[in-house]
């Protein structure tokens, strides 16, 4: 799974936790509902000061332990994509292992 997959999986759970948003978008087309939900999700992540992918993980993780594992996996993937040493990446990004 990548960040887009995580976000898509999280949106289904996110909309259930937001009855006001559901009411606001109920008369829109399914495509517009999806877009509005994504925008609200991105806005919430921004208001929390975290990346969208990290908010997505909080919705898809079933336990705090799984959330920690998913976060570490995401950071490891980023470090590999950047071709960075893991320890250096953790230090620069304040990742606790």
N, C-alpha and C positions, 0 to 999 in steps of 0.2 A: 504494500500500500504506500502511496505517496501523499503529499499534502492535499492534493485535489480529491483523492479518494477519501481521506480522513474528513475533509470538509463536507463532502456529499453525504457521508454516513452520519455526521454530526447534525446536519441540517434537519433531518427527520426527527431527531430527538429535541433539537432546539425549538422548533416550531411548537411542539407539544407543551413546552414550558412557558410559552408566551401567548396566552389567550387574547391579549389586547392586539398583538400583531395578527393573529388569526382572524380576528374580527375586522381589522383594517383591510386585509387583503382578500377576504372571502369572495368579493365580487369580481376579482381580476381573473384573467385567463390563467391556466396552470403555469404557463411559461412566465408570466408576469409575477405570479405568486412566488415562484422559485427565485426570481431575481430580487424581489423585495425582501425575501427571507435572507438571502445571501448578503444583501446590503446591510440589513439589521444585524446580522451575525458579525460582519466585518466591523461595523460601528461599535458593537459591544466589545470585541477584542481590543479595538483601539482605546475605548474608554477604560479598559482594564490595564492598558499598557503592555499587552502581550501580542505576539504574532497570531494571526488567524489560525495557523496550523496548531498552535499550542492550545487555543481555546477548543478547537475541534477534538483534540486528544482528551480534554476534560469531559467531553460528552460521550466519547466512545469507549473510554476506559471503564471497566467494571469494578475495579478496585484501586485503591491508592498505589498498591504495588505495581499493578499493570500500567497505571499512568506513568509511574517513574520509569518502568521498562520501555514504554513507548517513547517517552521524551529522550531517554538515552539513545535508543535506536535512531531516532530522528537526528540527533546531534552527531552520532557516529556517521550516518549517511552524509550529512553536511560536511563533516571533516574529510571524509573520503573524496567527496566531489571537489572539495577545495584543495585536495592533495596536501593536507596539513597533518602534522604529527598530532596524535590524539591528546597528549598531555598539553601541548601548546594550545590546541583548540579549546580545551577545557578551561585553561587559565584565561585566555582572551575572552571567552564567552561566559565566564563564571558558572561553568557546569560542574555540579557536584556529582562525583561518581560514587 
